[in-house]
Amino acid sequence: MAHPDVFMRGYKTFDSHCEEVAYRLCEKAKEYQLPLEYNLAGYTNGGYPHPEFWKIAKEVGCSCIIGIDAHESAALTNTEIYERALLEIDALGLTRIDRLFFA
């Protein structure tokens, strides 16, 4: 599921409404065994990946996969943000997958 925490972009506070949305989204992703995209574009655009959202994803038991909006091919060569994401994902204790398999 792409950009699960993009709703936080431009939103200043992770409040009870955000928490409710995060739980509902994460519970459905878990139910359907959909990994959530830990999208790196937000490092430059702001608002995501949002740590409070990802704490809820961990609590619910969601897995994640790293993604980026590669509107320009140079975005794929930025290993610095990829390494940053790996550190954050590990610190949160999230289960990360590297490949999607389709039946």
C-alpha positions in Angstrom: 0.0 0.0 0.0 1.7 3.1 -1.2 2.1 6.3 0.9 0.1 5.1 3.9 1.2 8.1 6.0 1.0 10.8 3.3 -2.2 12.1 5.0 0.2 13.6 7.6 1.8 15.8 4.9 1.0 19.4 6.0 -0.7 18.2 9.2 1.1 19.7 12.2 0.1 17.4 15.0 -0.4 13.6 15.2 -3.7 13.8 17.1 -6.5 11.4 18.0 -7.9 11.7 14.4 -4.6 10.7 12.9 -4.2 7.9 15.4 -7.7 6.6 14.4 -6.9 6.7 10.7 -3.5 5.0 11.2 -5.0 2.2 13.2 -7.8 1.6 10.7 -5.4 1.7 7.8 -2.8 -0.6 9.5 -5.4 -3.1 10.6 -6.8 -3.5 7.1 -3.3 -3.8 5.6 -2.6 -6.5 8.2 -5.9 -8.3 7.4 -5.1 -8.4 3.7 -1.4 -9.1 4.2 -0.4 -5.9 2.4 3.0 -4.4 3.1 3.0 -0.7 3.7 5.4 1.4 1.7 8.0 3.3 3.7 8.2 6.1 1.1 11.5 8.1 1.0 10.2 11.0 -1.1 8.9 12.6 2.1 12.4 13.2 3.3 12.6 16.0 0.8 8.9 16.9 0.6 8.2 16.6 4.3 5.5 15.0 6.4 6.4 11.3 5.9 7.6 8.8 6.8 5.9 9.8 10.0 7.3 8.1 13.1 4.0 8.0 15.0 2.3 6.3 12.1 5.0 3.7 11.9 4.9 3.0 15.6 1.3 2.0 15.1 2.2 -0.1 12.1 4.7 -2.0 14.3 2.1 -2.4 17.1 -0.5 -3.8 14.6 2.1 -6.1 13.1 2.4 -4.7 9.6 5.3 -5.3 7.3 6.9 -2.6 5.2 8.8 -2.2 2.0 11.0 0.8 1.0 9.8 2.8 -1.9 10.6 6.2 -3.5 8.8 8.4 -6.0 11.3 8.1 -8.8 10.0 10.9 -11.0 13.6 11.5 -11.8 16.1 8.7 -12.2 18.5 10.4 -9.9 16.2 9.7 -7.0 17.2 6.0 -7.3 20.8 6.7 -6.8 20.5 8.5 -3.5 21.9 5.8 -1.2 22.1 8.2 1.8 18.3 8.4 2.2 18.0 4.6 1.7 20.5 4.0 4.5 18.6 6.5 6.7 15.4 4.5 6.1 17.1 1.2 7.0 18.2 2.7 10.3 14.8 4.1 11.1 13.0 0.9 10.2 15.4 -1.1 12.3 15.1 1.3 15.2 11.3 1.0 15.1 11.5 -2.8 14.9 9.5 -3.1 11.8 9.5 -6.2 9.6 10.9 -5.1 6.2 10.5 -7.1 3.0 12.5 -6.5 -0.1 10.4 -8.1 -2.8 6.7 -8.4 -3.7 5.4 -11.7 -5.0 2.4 -11.9 -7.2 0.3 -15.0 -7.7 
